[in-house]
Amino acid sequence: MKRFSILRPLFLGLSILLPLSASAEPYDTSGGAVEFTFKYQEGDSYRILSTVNEDVYVNMRLHHSAEIINRISTQVLSVNDDGSATHKSTFMTTESSQSAIDRGTFSWGEEYLSIFDRSKKGVYTIDDQYFMPTVRDVPIFPDHPIKPGDTWTAEGHEAHDLRLNFGIQTPYKVPFTATYTYLGTVNKEKKQVRTMSYAASSVSKKTNNQSLNKGDNKLHVFRVKYSMYMETPERNFKAIEDPYADYPQAMMGFSDELVYWDAEKGAIDHYTETFRILIETAYGRMYEFRGTAHAEVSDFIRTDTPDNMKTVQDQIDDLGLDNVNVVRGDKGLTISIENIQFKPDSAILVEGEKEKLQRIAEILSLFPENELLVSGHTAMANNGVDSQTLSEKRAQTVADYFISLGVKDRHQIYTQGFGDTLPIAPNTTEEGRAKNRRVEITIMDK
């Protein structure tokens, strides 16, 4: 059978959770009532990195474990008169899936574009052509101020991408009713989890809420719980490709989250969760997903500026690196290492190349917060070698070496291979083939 995993790029993703302890930390409940809204500003950009660790069961037996990385870059395109905003997001998702999680780097995965509106209270408006984000309309805030201890409910839904496993060509939507409780506040510096955020939250540096002090050092904490259950007793998917294929007859799950809100920014600061979701198919199969997830948010910082390019090129020149240059690209600044030497038809670096990579690591240290994308390229193969696989392995070798040097950890570096499909010089000469045998290191925009 096909390997089956549920992707959950936060709200921007699935949130089917096991119960959390709402008393794990003390909350300050002395504050008065506050009205919560998302605050958007045209041009706001931010990046979110979420990590999901899940076990997948098929018919009650462990099928595989997966570690899924979701990288989301979002820009607020415009803000409407009613306070809602149009967002443009690019979702990249990649997965390491083995009986024991591979401890290497992650290959650069499939990218998804999504354009959606979100109201200042949190409600999504999104076309069915977009599969991301998955969990929508969480959180939703009431139209009045709330104080610690207050509760409310709001409708939401999940939109699952089941094209690969069931051939359903539109989002599979499962509704739910979420229950919210405002628990109180905690100090920002006393957070005991990694910083996280939802991708549809603006990280504007301005606030229009006059009831809050500038430089507010508090995070407001909400508990969000919901269960969901939906049956599809008949094969009624208009876009399904194979009329005899298996299909989900029921989906169910439970969610219990702690959401940390930055009222000054009008955005979610982070959240914590574990999750559980089940899919029962018409042909009697049961898929179950259990796991944990977290995500981190950062302001979007563009690296491919003329100043940064000059800085990197000056470093290359000062370090005396031959066959190395820097160019500006779609994803950031790219350092291209031409004629990089591996042992013949292998991904084993020639020992002398490690010194060059050590010097390049000095340049990469200038961008400690930016992730890296390492891309491998080969010259045209004429000896039966699989150039695609070889380019992927060579990119992995370089990435692993950077990890060993402490340049990045395994969650901050991605790899991809292009084989001989993107030559920069003719393969008819040795000089051209040397240029095409290259590894490119992209310092990615955040």
C-alpha positions in Angstrom: 0.0 0.0 0.0 1.0 3.6 -0.3 2.7 5.2 2.7 0.1 7.3 4.4 0.8 10.3 6.5 -1.3 13.3 7.6 0.4 16.6 7.1 -0.3 19.3 9.6 1.4 22.6 8.9 -0.3 24.0 12.0 -3.4 26.1 11.5 -1.9 25.6 8.8 -2.2 21.9 9.8 -4.1 19.3 11.7 -4.8 19.7 15.4 -6.2 16.4 16.7 -4.8 16.3 20.2 -4.7 14.3 23.4 -5.6 16.2 26.6 -3.1 18.8 27.8 -2.7 19.8 31.4 -4.1 23.3 31.7 -2.4 23.6 35.2 1.1 22.9 33.9 2.1 26.5 34.7 0.6 29.2 36.9 -1.5 31.8 35.1 -2.0 35.4 36.3 -5.8 35.9 36.4 -5.8 39.4 37.9 -6.1 41.2 34.6 -9.3 42.8 33.4 -11.3 42.1 30.3 -9.5 42.5 26.9 -10.9 42.3 23.4 -8.7 40.2 21.2 -8.3 40.7 17.4 -5.8 39.8 14.8 -3.9 42.9 13.7 -2.8 43.0 10.1 -0.6 45.4 8.3 0.0 45.4 4.5 3.5 44.2 3.7 3.9 42.2 6.9 5.9 39.1 6.1 6.9 36.2 8.4 8.1 32.6 8.3 6.9 29.6 10.3 8.7 26.3 10.8 6.7 23.5 12.4 7.8 20.0 13.3 5.5 17.1 13.6 6.4 13.7 15.0 3.8 11.1 14.5 3.2 7.3 14.6 1.0 6.0 11.8 -1.1 2.8 12.5 -2.9 0.8 9.8 -5.5 -1.6 11.1 -4.2 -1.1 14.7 -0.6 -2.0 13.8 2.3 0.4 13.7 3.0 1.1 10.1 5.7 3.7 10.3 6.9 6.7 12.3 7.4 10.1 10.6 9.0 13.4 11.3 7.4 16.1 9.1 8.8 19.6 8.6 6.5 22.3 7.4 8.0 25.6 6.3 5.6 28.4 5.6 6.4 31.9 4.2 3.5 34.3 4.4 3.0 37.9 3.2 0.0 40.2 4.0 -1.0 41.4 0.5 -3.6 43.9 1.5 -5.8 45.0 4.5 -9.5 45.7 4.0 -11.7 48.4 5.6 -13.3 45.8 7.9 -9.9 44.8 9.3 -9.6 41.5 7.4 -6.6 40.9 5.2 -5.5 38.9 2.2 -2.6 36.6 2.7 -0.3 34.8 0.3 1.5 31.8 1.7 4.0 29.3 0.3 4.0 25.9 2.1 6.8 23.5 1.8 6.5 20.1 3.5 9.0 17.3 3.7 9.0 14.1 5.6 11.4 11.6 7.0 9.6 8.3 7.4 11.2 5.1 8.8 10.7 2.6 11.5 13.3 4.7 13.3 13.5 8.3 12.3 16.4 9.1 10.0 18.8 11.4 11.8 20.0 13.0 8.6 18.8 16.2 6.9 15.5 16.7 5.2 15.1 16.8 1.4 13.3 19.9 0.0 9.7 18.8 -0.4 6.7 19.7 -2.4 5.6 23.4 -2.4 2.0 24.6 -2.2 0.7 28.1 -2.9 -2.3 29.4 -0.9 -4.1 32.7 -1.1 -6.8 33.4 1.5 -8.6 36.1 3.5 -8.8 36.1 7.3 -11.0 38.4 9.4 -9.8 40.3 12.4 -11.6 37.7 14.5 -10.0 34.8 12.8 -12.5 33.5 10.2 -11.0 32.2 6.9 -12.3 32.8 3.4 -10.4 30.4 1.0 -11.1 28.9 -2.4 -11.3 25.1 -2.8 -8.3 25.1 -5.1 -6.1 25.6 -2.1 -5.4 22.7 0.3 -3.4 24.6 2.8 -3.8 25.5 5.6 -5.6 22.4 6.9 -7.1 23.6 10.2 -9.1 26.7 9.6 -11.0 29.1 11.8 -9.0 28.5 14.9 -8.7 30.6 17.0 -11.9 32.6 16.7 -12.4 35.4 19.1 -15.8 36.8 20.3 -17.0 40.3 19.5 -16.7 41.5 23.1 -14.0 41.8 25.8 -13.2 38.7 27.8 -11.6 38.1 31.1 -9.7 35.1 32.6 -12.1 32.2 33.2 -14.5 33.2 30.3 -15.5 30.6 27.8 -17.0 30.7 24.3 -17.6 28.4 21.3 -17.0 28.9 17.6 -17.3 26.8 14.5 -14.3 25.6 12.5 -13.3 23.0 10.0 -10.4 21.0 8.7 -9.6 20.7 5.0 -7.6 17.5 4.4 -5.6 16.8 1.2 -6.5 13.2 0.3 -5.5 13.3 -3.4 -2.6 10.9 -3.0 -4.2 8.2 -0.9 -7.8 8.4 -2.0 -7.8 10.3 -5.3 -10.1 13.0 -3.9 -9.3 16.2 -5.9 -10.8 18.8 -3.6 -10.2 19.4 0.1 -12.0 16.9 2.3 -13.7 19.2 4.9 -14.6 18.0 8.4 -16.5 20.5 10.6 -16.2 20.9 14.4 -17.2 23.2 17.2 -14.3 24.4 19.3 -14.6 25.4 23.0 -12.3 28.2 24.2 -11.3 29.1 27.7 -9.2 32.2 28.6 -6.8 31.0 31.3 -4.9 34.2 32.0 -1.4 35.5 31.3 2.2 34.4 31.6 5.4 36.3 31.3 7.1 36.0 27.9 10.5 35.3 29.3 9.1 32.4 31.4 7.8 30.4 28.5 8.8 26.8 28.8 8.2 25.7 25.2 9.8 26.5 21.9 8.4 29.7 20.3 5.6 28.9 17.9 2.9 30.6 15.8 0.1 30.1 13.4 0.9 31.0 9.8 -2.2 33.1 9.3 -1.2 35.5 12.2 0.3 38.8 11.4 3.5 39.9 13.1 2.9 43.6 12.7 5.2 45.8 14.8 2.3 48.2 15.4 -0.8 48.0 17.6 -4.0 49.9 17.7 -5.3 48.5 21.0 -5.1 51.5 23.3 -6.1 49.5 26.3 -2.7 47.7 26.3 0.6 49.2 27.3 3.4 49.5 24.8 6.0 46.8 25.3 3.5 44.5 27.1 5.5 41.6 28.4 2.5 39.3 28.8 1.3 36.4 26.7 -2.4 35.6 27.0 -3.2 31.8 27.2 -6.2 30.1 25.8 -7.3 26.5 26.0 -9.0 25.3 22.8 -10.7 21.9 22.7 -12.8 20.2 20.0 -13.7 16.8 18.8 -14.8 16.0 15.3 -16.7 13.2 13.6 -18.0 13.1 10.0 -19.4 10.2 8.0 -19.5 10.0 4.2 -21.8 7.0 3.7 -21.9 7.3 -0.1 -19.3 7.9 -2.7 -20.3 11.4 -3.5 -16.9 13.0 -4.4 -17.4 14.6 -7.8 -13.7 14.9 -8.5 -12.7 11.4 -7.5 -10.6 9.8 -10.2 -11.3 6.0 -9.7 -14.9 5.2 -9.0 -13.9 1.8 -7.5 -11.2 3.1 -5.2 -11.4 3.0 -1.4 -12.6 6.2 0.2 -12.9 7.6 3.8 -16.2 6.6 5.2 -15.6 8.4 8.5 -13.1 10.7 10.1 -12.8 11.4 13.8 -10.5 12.9 16.3 -10.0 15.1 19.3 -8.1 18.3 19.9 -6.9 20.0 23.1 -4.5 22.9 22.8 -2.8 25.7 24.7 -2.5 28.8 22.6 -0.3 31.7 23.6 -1.3 35.1 22.2 0.7 38.3 21.9 -2.0 41.0 22.2 0.4 43.8 21.4 1.2 42.3 18.0 -2.3 40.9 17.5 -0.8 37.5 16.7 -0.4 34.0 18.2 3.1 33.7 19.7 3.1 29.9 20.0 1.1 26.9 20.9 1.6 23.3 22.2 -0.2 20.1 21.2 -0.2 16.4 20.8 -2.7 14.9 18.3 -4.7 11.8 17.4 -6.8 11.3 14.3 -8.6 8.3 12.8 -9.9 7.6 9.3 -12.1 4.6 8.6 -12.5 3.6 5.0 -15.4 2.0 3.1 -13.4 -1.1 2.6 -12.7 -1.6 6.3 -9.2 -0.1 6.7 -8.4 2.0 9.8 -5.7 4.6 9.7 -4.6 6.2 13.0 -2.2 9.1 13.5 -0.7 9.9 16.9 1.9 12.4 17.7 3.2 15.8 18.8 3.9 19.1 17.0 5.4 22.5 17.6 6.2 25.4 15.4 8.4 28.5 15.4 7.8 31.9 13.9 10.2 34.6 12.8 10.0 37.9 10.9 10.8 37.5 7.2 14.3 38.9 6.6 15.4 39.1 3.0 19.0 38.0 2.4 19.3 38.6 -1.4 20.0 42.3 -1.0 22.9 44.0 -2.9 24.6 44.7 0.5 24.4 41.1 1.6 25.6 39.9 -1.8 28.6 42.2 -1.7 29.4 41.1 1.9 29.4 37.4 0.8 31.4 38.0 -2.3 34.0 40.0 -0.3 34.2 37.1 2.1 34.7 34.7 -0.8 37.5 36.9 -2.2 39.2 37.4 1.2 39.2 33.7 1.8 40.8 33.0 -1.6 38.1 30.5 -2.6 38.5 29.4 -6.2 35.5 28.3 -8.4 33.1 29.9 -5.9 30.7 32.7 -6.6 27.5 34.1 -5.2 24.2 35.0 -7.0 20.8 36.2 -6.0 17.9 33.8 -6.5 14.2 33.3 -5.8 14.9 31.7 -2.4 17.8 33.8 -1.2 21.6 34.2 -1.8 23.2 31.2 -3.4 26.9 30.3 -3.1 27.8 28.1 -6.0 30.8 25.8 -5.6 31.9 24.7 -9.1 34.1 21.7 -9.9 33.6 20.3 -6.3 35.6 17.2 -6.1 34.2 13.8 -5.0 35.7 10.4 -5.5 34.7 9.0 -9.0 31.0 8.2 -9.3 30.5 8.6 -5.6 29.3 11.0 -2.9 32.5 10.8 -0.9 34.3 14.1 -0.7 37.9 14.4 -1.7 39.7 15.3 1.5 41.0 18.6 0.2 37.4 19.9 -0.4 36.6 19.8 3.3 39.0 22.8 3.8 37.0 24.7 1.2 33.7 23.9 3.0 35.2 24.9 6.3 35.9 28.3 4.9 32.4 28.6 3.4 31.1 27.7 6.8 32.7 30.9 8.1 30.6 32.8 5.6 27.4 30.9 6.5 28.0 31.9 10.2 27.2 35.5 9.2 23.5 34.3 8.8 22.8 32.3 12.0 19.1 32.6 11.8 18.7 31.6 8.2 18.1 28.1 7.0 20.2 26.5 4.2 19.2 24.7 1.1 22.0 22.5 -0.4 21.5 21.5 -4.1 23.6 19.0 -6.0 24.3 19.0 -9.7 26.2 16.6 -12.0 27.7 16.8 -15.4 26.0 14.7 -18.1 26.4 11.1 -17.2 27.8 8.7 -19.9 28.8 5.7 -17.8 25.5 4.4 -16.6 25.6 6.3 -13.3 22.2 7.5 -12.0 23.0 11.2 -12.1 19.8 12.2 -10.1 20.6 9.9 -7.2 24.2 10.9 -7.3 23.4 14.6 -7.1 21.0 14.0 -4.2 23.7 12.0 -2.3 26.3 14.6 -2.9 24.0 17.4 -1.6 23.4 15.2 1.5 27.2 14.8 2.0 27.8 18.5 2.0 24.8 19.2 4.3 26.0 16.5 6.7 29.4 18.0 6.8 28.0 21.5 7.6 26.0 19.9 10.5 29.2 18.2 11.8 30.9 21.6 11.8 28.0 23.0 13.9 26.8 25.4 11.1 23.2 24.3 11.4 21.2 21.5 13.0 19.3 19.0 11.0 16.1 20.9 11.1 17.7 24.0 9.6 19.1 22.6 6.4 17.5 21.0 3.4 18.8 19.1 0.4 17.8 18.5 -3.2 19.3 17.1 -6.3 18.9 18.0 -9.9 21.1 15.5 -11.7 22.4 16.8 -15.0 19.1 18.7 -15.8 20.4 22.3 -15.0 23.8 22.7 -16.7 25.4 26.1 -16.6 28.0 25.3 -19.3 28.2 22.9 -22.3 29.0 19.3 -21.4 31.1 19.0 -24.6 34.3 20.2 -22.9 36.0 19.3 -19.7 35.9 22.9 -18.5 32.1 22.9 -19.0 31.6 19.6 -17.3 33.7 20.9 -14.3 31.3 23.9 -14.0 28.3 21.6 -14.1 29.7 19.4 -11.3 28.7 21.8 -8.6 27.0 22.2 -5.3 24.9 25.3 -4.5 24.2 26.5 -1.0 21.3 28.9 -0.7 21.1 31.1 2.4 17.3 31.2 2.5 15.2 34.2 3.1 13.4 33.9 6.4 
